[in-house]
Amino acid sequence: MASRRKLKKNVNLCTLKSYNDIISCERRRYEMKKINGIIMQYFEWYLRPENKLWNKAIANAQYLSAIGITDVWFPPAYKGAGGKYDVGYSAYDLYDLGEFDQQGSIATKYGTKDEYLEAIQVLKQAGIESYADIVLNHKMGADFLQIIKANKVEWANHNVEISQNETLQAATKFTFPNRKNKYSNFKWNWTHFDGIDYNNATGEHSIFKFKDKQWQNEVDDENGNYDYLMGADLDFYNPEVVEECKNWGKWYMDFTDVDGFRLDAVKHIPSSFYNEWMKYLKEYKKRNIFAVGEYWTGDVQKLHRYITETEGQISLFDVPLHYNFYTASQDPNYDMSRLLDNTLLKENPLKAVTFVDNHDTQPGQALQSFIEPWFKQIAYSIILLKNDGYPCVFYGDYYGIPYSNIEKMDKLEDLMILRKDKAYGLEHDYFDHDSVIGFTREGDDEHIKSGLAVIASNKIDGEKRMYIGEKFAGETFIDALGNFEEEVTIDEDGCGVFKVKNRTVSVWVEK
């Protein structure tokens, strides 16, 4: 590391962070779960059963490791109400991982139980951990109906009741007859839920809160109280529900050997439940367990609150950053200097799982906000090459989405390999212009020729003088993404004048 005097000198020359900020930034980097790790979300919404996802993961495990993937986020692996056509979020039987003839099939959309278990082990042998996507908010596809008294509430405000003591037939009894009590003899009935959105007797779609039940606190305040989302909504005030979820969590970790979790719809589940659930599993396994929650909001303050309420045990997807990317890709006059404002990446990077798009934002889905193709490289260069955050690459960006005629993203793999090989060392940000922004990484001694300079523009050809390190003085840098044939020579102060073309990103590395 350069002396303190040299660092101060460079600050004057290139407008870098203060010495203390640089040291703090470096310390935070080494506190990250994995240095330069990459999660891959290994699915998109429109995969078909014949894609045999588990087998694809088995076949590609070594290659995924070679391009820098350290963790794979698998889709829900248990039987959904739609059987082999269910993406997995219409959770039916959490103990059926493609083993029992239920909901019209034995296999799930992604394969059989044995294939899933093999995929986890093959990935582990390749140095890749597996994260299980779990849905504890609701259940769907009940085996029997029950007669229940309920109060109807407004769609826009779940706290406002608009009728009382309605009688409905509700799909709330889950007995899993074809599993025959294997792994668990727990049966679900209406007392384990607090509401549902369909009356089978009348065909009415409304939100019905069961009589004498209350919506749970510690959930998002959208729609007054956003406890209810869909299906038969689990009642976490019922101790039997909490106990069963704990028992299932123990069984799932033991049975599958997964390394961590992606927690679905956490804004609809009391934060105290997941705080308790995570502590329980960590104590049981006697180790740390990584978990990332999906709290879908553009309000970073709500994410801060949830992280506090769960005592920092759960990282969160940086939804505000995704929305910044989306807005920037739509608005030709977007101020690029504010691209990281009000995001977890900027405000709590150790708990930020950064992403560009996912299965919910892809075309045709409820949260559709797909980043425009021209901006994808810019967005991925930020989440993959910056020091902070834990980046997640979307299957649909890497492989394409045939259903929507979307090709795989150009040069995404190049950016992933650049992260693996080059994105090390102290970082210096230059988010100081409304169109042209950049940052540099100084590299380190452990990775040969590591270090890089990233520069992006949304509306003009531009250039920026940026500090990359005095050790590079006199060295030549080239654009790894091939947008420029010309080269950049680093001056004696450790700075270079790096160029970018309109609506692109360039990543400059040592020749």
Salt bridges, closest charged atoms under 4 A:
GLU26 OE2 - ARG29 NH2 3.04
GLU50 OE2 - ARG48 NE 2.67
ASP71 OD1 - LYS33 NZ 3.82
ASP71 OD1 - LYS34 NZ 2.59
ASP93 OD2 - ARG179 NE 2.65
ASP96 OD2 - LYS79 NZ 2.78
GLU99 OE2 - LYS113 NZ 3.63
GLU99 OE2 - LYS182 NZ 2.72
ASP114 OD1 - LYS113 NZ 3.53
GLU129 OE1 - LYS33 NZ 3.44
GLU129 OE1 - LYS34 NZ 3.58
ASP133 OD1 - ARG262 NH1 3.10
GLU161 OE2 - LYS209 NZ 3.08
GLU166 OE2 - LYS152 NZ 3.47
GLU204 OE2 - LYS152 NZ 2.65
ASP220 OD1 - LYS302 NZ 3.22
ASP221 OD1 - LYS302 NZ 3.09
GLU222 OE1 - LYS267 NZ 3.16
ASP235 OD2 - LYS213 NZ 2.63
GLU240 OE1 - HIS192 NE2 2.75
ASP254 OD1 - LYS285 NZ 2.94
ASP257 OD2 - LYS124 NZ 3.75
ASP259 OD1 - LYS124 NZ 2.97
ASP264 OD1 - ARG262 NH1 2.80
GLU276 OE2 - LYS246 NZ 2.58
GLU283 OE2 - LYS286 NZ 2.38
GLU294 OE1 - ARG262 NH2 3.73
GLU309 OE2 - ARG305 NE 3.69
GLU311 OE2 - LYS279 NZ 2.77
ASP341 OD2 - ARG338 NE 3.37
ASP341 OD1 - LYS346 NZ 2.95
GLU347 OE1 - HIS304 NE2 2.64
ASP357 OD1 - HIS322 ND1 3.93
ASP357 OD2 - LYS376 NZ 2.59
ASP360 OD2 - HIS359 NE2 3.37
ASP388 OD2 - ARG28 NH2 3.87
ASP397 OD1 - LYS376 NZ 2.69
GLU427 OE2 - LYS386 NZ 2.47
ASP429 OD1 - LYS386 NZ 2.71
ASP432 OD1 - LYS464 NZ 2.69
ASP434 OD1 - HIS433 ND1 3.33
GLU442 OE2 - HIS428 NE2 2.66
ASP444 OD1 - HIS447 ND1 2.92
GLU486 OE1 - LYS499 NZ 2.96
GLU487 OE2 - LYS511 NZ 2.68
ASP491 OD2 - ARG465 NH2 3.01
ASP493 OD2 - ARG465 NH2 3.92
